[in-house]
């Protein structure tokens, strides 16, 4: 298999210059989410840093909570949305507490905790299979950064499956929140392609009708399930989505036409330096320590 080369953050940002823009919340006028020619508005937010993110471990479907840094990131995201005057009608998240708690914190900060929240396993993070619980840098030192990047960032190559003797097999596979899933639905590991395949039906069948009904939607989820939505919206290639690192705790704004196609690049609600540092932190997770 061809090894993927490492791409610098600057190169990534240049690569996505047509897909990404930055909004400084201090310059973003209250109520501005109603201006422009967009038929619909959509806000995505990746959960704040989790305890396992902090420890640089593959998390996937393990139900790690937010770290203190992650709590502050979620608060910052909520405050940015409040300062920008955003209001929502309905919210979606996964069944993993790091995304749920991020949503709670955001809703508390925008003073909209009364909003309906719909949770689905289909918005869960990618299942990292046998890598779950392993330190990413140590795994890179053992198997090489190129191999870890393939496991983390390739489109259709899954990691090794989680076997029944894995330390977290019972914790995840036998959890009652997944009791209604069929054997075919409950994964032992997932590629990004697999993650998108199980997330898009929920997007198309549950979320899209709400958007087209005029509801202002907020989705708090995970790096890979959100990358699936971004790929679908932007029509990105498999190669392009592999290089996109979504920062934690920073709202991503989309303005969509009546066909749910973006009319302008995705917008991060934050200054460029803050977003750059957050993306750089995500990109560095799979590298061996020097």
C-alpha positions in Angstrom: 0.0 0.0 0.0 1.2 3.5 -0.8 2.2 5.5 2.3 0.5 8.8 2.7 3.0 11.7 3.1 2.6 14.2 6.0 1.0 17.5 5.0 1.9 20.7 7.0 -0.9 22.6 8.6 -0.2 25.6 6.4 -0.5 23.4 3.3 -3.7 22.0 4.6 -5.1 25.5 5.1 -4.0 26.6 1.7 -5.5 23.4 0.2 -8.9 24.3 1.8 -8.7 28.0 1.1 -11.8 27.7 -1.0 -13.6 25.6 1.6 -12.7 27.5 4.8 -13.1 31.1 6.1 -12.8 32.6 9.6 -15.3 34.7 11.5 -14.0 36.9 14.4 -17.0 36.8 16.8 -16.2 40.3 18.0 -16.8 41.6 14.5 -19.9 39.4 14.0 -23.0 41.5 14.5 -25.9 40.2 16.6 -28.5 38.5 14.6 -26.3 38.2 11.5 -27.3 34.6 11.0 -30.4 36.0 9.3 -28.7 38.0 6.6 -27.5 36.9 3.1 -29.1 34.8 0.5 -28.9 31.4 2.2 -32.0 29.4 2.3 -30.8 27.5 5.4 -28.2 27.8 8.2 -26.5 24.8 9.8 -24.0 24.8 12.8 -21.7 21.9 13.5 -19.4 21.6 16.5 -16.9 18.9 17.3 -16.9 18.0 21.0 -14.3 19.5 23.3 -11.1 17.7 24.2 -11.9 14.4 26.0 -9.8 12.8 28.8 -8.6 10.3 26.3 -7.8 13.0 23.7 -5.7 14.6 26.5 -3.9 11.2 27.0 -3.6 10.9 23.2 -5.4 7.6 23.1 -7.6 6.2 20.4 -11.1 6.7 21.8 -13.7 5.8 19.2 -16.8 4.3 20.8 -15.3 4.3 24.4 -17.4 6.7 26.4 -14.7 9.1 27.6 -15.8 12.3 29.2 -14.5 15.8 28.6 -11.3 17.0 30.1 -11.2 20.3 31.9 -9.7 21.8 28.7 -12.6 20.3 26.8 -15.1 21.9 29.1 -13.5 25.2 28.5 -13.4 24.7 24.8 -17.2 23.9 24.8 -17.8 27.0 26.9 -15.8 29.1 24.4 -17.8 27.7 21.5 -21.1 28.4 23.3 -20.0 32.0 24.1 -19.0 32.6 20.5 -22.4 31.5 19.3 -24.1 33.6 22.0 -22.0 36.7 21.0 -23.0 36.1 17.4 -26.7 36.0 18.3 -27.4 32.4 17.2 -30.6 30.8 18.0 -31.6 27.2 17.3 -34.7 25.1 17.1 -33.5 21.5 17.3 -30.2 19.8 18.3 -28.6 16.5 17.4 -25.7 14.6 19.0 -24.3 11.1 19.5 -24.8 8.7 22.4 -21.3 9.4 23.7 -21.0 11.7 26.7 -18.2 13.9 25.4 -20.5 15.1 22.5 -23.6 15.2 24.7 -21.8 17.2 27.4 -20.4 19.6 24.8 -23.9 20.2 23.6 -25.2 20.8 27.1 -22.5 23.3 27.8 -23.1 25.1 24.5 -26.9 25.2 25.1 -26.2 26.5 28.7 -24.0 29.3 27.3 -26.5 30.4 24.6 -29.3 30.1 27.2 -31.3 27.6 25.1 -31.2 24.5 27.4 -34.9 23.9 26.7 -34.4 22.9 23.1 -35.2 19.3 22.0 -32.1 17.1 21.7 -32.1 13.9 19.6 -29.3 11.4 20.2 -28.2 8.7 17.8 -25.4 6.1 17.7 -25.2 6.9 14.0 -23.5 10.2 14.9 -20.9 8.4 17.1 -17.2 8.7 16.5 -15.6 6.2 14.1 -15.0 2.8 15.8 -11.3 2.3 16.2 -11.5 -1.4 16.8 -8.4 -3.0 18.2 -6.7 0.3 18.5 -9.2 1.5 21.1 -7.4 2.6 24.3 -3.9 2.7 22.7 -1.7 5.8 22.9 -1.4 7.2 19.4 2.2 8.4 19.7 3.3 5.1 21.1 1.4 3.2 18.4 3.2 5.4 15.8 6.6 4.7 17.4 5.8 1.0 17.1 4.1 0.7 13.7 5.4 3.9 12.1 3.6 7.3 11.5 2.7 6.3 8.0 0.8 3.2 9.1 -1.0 5.1 11.9 -1.9 7.8 9.5 -3.4 5.2 7.2 -5.4 3.8 10.1 -6.5 7.3 11.3 -6.9 9.2 8.0 -7.3 6.8 5.1 -10.8 6.7 3.6 -11.5 3.0 3.3 -8.9 1.2 5.3 -10.2 0.1 8.7 -8.0 -0.5 11.8 -7.7 -4.0 13.2 -11.1 -5.3 14.5 -11.9 -5.3 18.2 -11.8 -9.0 19.3 -13.9 -10.4 22.2 -10.7 -10.5 24.4 -10.0 -6.8 24.0 -9.9 -4.9 27.2 -12.9 -2.7 26.2 -14.9 -5.2 24.2 -17.6 -5.8 26.9 -17.5 -2.1 27.9 -18.5 -1.1 24.3 -20.1 -4.0 22.5 -22.3 -5.2 25.4 -23.4 -1.7 26.5 -27.2 -1.5 26.7 -27.3 1.7 24.7 -26.5 -0.5 21.7 -28.9 -3.3 22.6 -31.2 -2.6 19.7 -28.5 -2.7 17.1 -28.3 -5.8 14.8 -25.1 -7.8 14.5 -24.6 -6.1 11.1 -25.0 -2.6 12.6 -22.7 -3.1 15.6 -19.2 -2.6 14.3 -16.0 -4.2 15.4 -14.0 -1.5 13.6 -14.7 1.2 11.0 -13.0 3.1 8.2 -14.1 6.6 7.5 -16.1 5.2 4.6 -17.9 2.9 7.0 -18.6 5.8 9.4 -20.1 7.9 6.6 -22.2 5.0 5.4 -23.9 4.7 8.8 -24.1 8.5 9.5 -25.6 9.6 6.2 -28.9 7.7 6.6 -29.5 9.6 9.8 -28.6 12.9 8.1 -30.8 12.3 5.1 -33.8 10.8 7.0 -33.8 12.7 10.2 -31.8 15.9 10.0 -32.4 17.1 6.4 -36.2 17.1 6.7 -35.9 19.4 9.8 -33.6 21.8 7.9 -35.9 21.9 4.9 -38.8 22.6 7.3 -36.9 25.8 8.3 -35.6 24.5 11.6 -32.3 26.0 12.8 -30.1 22.9 13.4 -27.2 22.5 15.8 -25.1 19.2 15.6 -22.6 18.4 18.3 -20.7 15.3 17.3 -17.3 13.9 16.6 -14.4 14.5 14.2 -15.1 11.6 11.8 -18.9 11.7 11.8 -18.8 15.4 11.2 -16.2 14.9 8.4 -18.7 12.6 6.8 -21.3 15.4 6.8 -18.8 17.9 5.6 -17.6 15.6 2.7 -21.3 15.1 1.7 -22.1 18.8 1.8 -18.9 20.0 0.1 -18.7 17.1 -2.4 -15.1 16.6 -1.3 -12.9 13.9 -2.8 -11.7 11.0 -0.7 -8.2 12.5 -0.8 -9.3 15.9 0.4 -11.4 14.8 3.3 -8.4 12.7 4.6 -6.4 15.9 5.2 -9.2 17.9 6.9 -8.7 18.2 10.7 -11.8 19.7 12.4 -10.8 21.6 15.5 -12.4 20.8 18.9 -15.0 23.1 20.4 -15.1 25.7 17.6 -18.4 26.2 15.8 -18.5 25.5 12.1 -21.1 27.5 10.2 -22.7 26.6 6.9 -25.0 28.7 4.7 -26.9 26.4 2.3 -29.1 26.9 -0.7 -32.4 25.3 -1.2 -30.7 22.1 -2.4 -28.5 22.1 0.7 -25.4 23.0 -1.2 -23.0 25.5 0.5 -23.2 29.0 -1.0 -19.9 30.0 0.6 -17.0 28.2 2.3 -17.4 26.6 5.7 -16.8 29.3 8.4 -15.1 28.7 11.7 -16.5 31.0 14.4 -13.2 32.1 15.8 -10.0 34.0 14.9 -7.7 32.2 12.5 -4.9 31.7 15.0 -7.1 30.0 17.5 -8.5 27.7 14.8 -5.0 27.1 13.4 -3.7 26.0 16.8 -6.7 23.7 17.4 -6.3 22.0 14.0 -2.5 21.6 14.5 -3.2 19.9 17.9 -5.5 17.4 16.2 -3.0 16.8 13.3 -0.2 16.1 15.8 -2.0 13.3 17.6 -0.8 10.5 15.4 2.9 11.4 15.5 5.6 9.6 17.4 7.2 11.6 20.2 10.7 12.8 19.3 
